Amino acid sequence: MFVSAFAKAQQLQSYIDEAQSNNSEIQAFELRYNRAEEKVNEADWIPNTEISAGYFVSTPETRTGAQRARIGVKQMLPWFGTITARENYASSMADAEYVEITIAKRKLALSVSQSYYRLYAIRAKQEVLEENIQLLNTYEQLALTSVEVGKASAVDVLRLQIRQNEMQQKKEVLEEEFKAEQSVFNNLLNKDKNAVVTISTEMNIPEIDPINTLDDLALNPELLKYDKLYESVAQSELLNQREALPMIGFGVDYLPVSERTDIFPSDNGKDILMPMVSVSIPIFNNRYKSISKQNELRQQEINLQKDERLNVLESAFAKAQSQRNQSRIAYNTQAKNLKQAKDAEQILIKNYETGTIDFNDVLDIQELQLKFELNQVESIQMYYIQSALINYLIN
């Protein structure tokens, strides 16, 4: 049983892996993440180097000669730690994008799992109907024999045949439902809609459910996303504080000087080289104050959004657990009812052996058996669908 359960889980997991590999939305999220990672490299920049040149139309005269031109080079540098703050902010944004990939993969895994379990339920119902059709065939043969000896009427045979026709109709309708759900499943895998899907032929509700608690919800990526967003705003504020600091500039000016011909002073015609230091001070810093206020409000907004999302996930978790428990209760009840219906069927068969059988009772018991078996399949389907939802929420 353990090996069988493991094989079923592996089969579903292989479909989930295939879906995640082929899904266009996830590929788009991965490209967004790669783009966000590249912004870390973009953050490592400094302002452009300024190069200036000028020619004196009217040359100013100095003691050592006339100045002919002016050539300058200047480089502004951000305050210490600004580039690192910029890189940290870009990295935090990339982390937030990566969480989006995780969420998309989990949602896709949930959709694939739920579609898989719906396909299983349709096939299982078809098998139940086929078994009941065969059972009615047996009853039909009994009815024909009874008609021959005068212990039943042809109406009983017709009723059994009508019942078989109804079951055949339901089976064919289920086949159409299977084709539609198969198309949905293959679309999730980004495959041809008519591709063959291998479905487990037997599923049972385990005797013991895994132990899950609300504490496990804290690791859900939908909540971790808000933590990453909060951290990115914190990094944005650190960057804002760095950008509010002065910038330091270093440069040098070069002035070529012509030699004087009228007199010959010392350093005649010596060119001028002038190193320079400059500071850019953000005196009017209302912009940075406003950004700080916006960041504070943004963090408050994120906390409120996280609290609201936590409430939604807790409600979904409680509902999924309740419905999973309801499925187990319904399954066990249907199992008891089915056993009693089969006991009643055995009594009818024994009555036939003694020469008496009421085919109305046969149809009633058969209808009850069918109802209980189909309800069992639906209970199994609901159990695993809710289990998939719980796994999405806490694993």
Salt bridges, closest charged atoms under 4 A:
GLU18 OE2 - LYS191 NZ 3.59
GLU42 OE1 - LYS39 NZ 3.63
GLU97 OE1 - ARG32 NH2 3.14
GLU130 OE1 - LYS171 NZ 2.40
ASP156 OD1 - ARG159 NH1 3.98
GLU166 OE1 - ARG163 NH1 3.13
GLU175 OE1 - ARG123 NH1 3.06
GLU176 OE2 - LYS179 NZ 3.79
GLU181 OE2 - ARG118 NE 3.28
ASP209 OD1 - ARG328 NH2 2.63
GLU222 OE1 - ARG309 NE 2.59
ASP227 OD1 - LYS306 NZ 2.64
ASP253 OD2 - ARG70 NH2 2.62
ASP262 OD2 - ARG260 NH2 2.90
GLU301 OE1 - ARG298 NH1 3.20
ASP343 OD2 - LYS339 NZ 3.48
GLU378 OE2 - LYS125 NZ 3.09
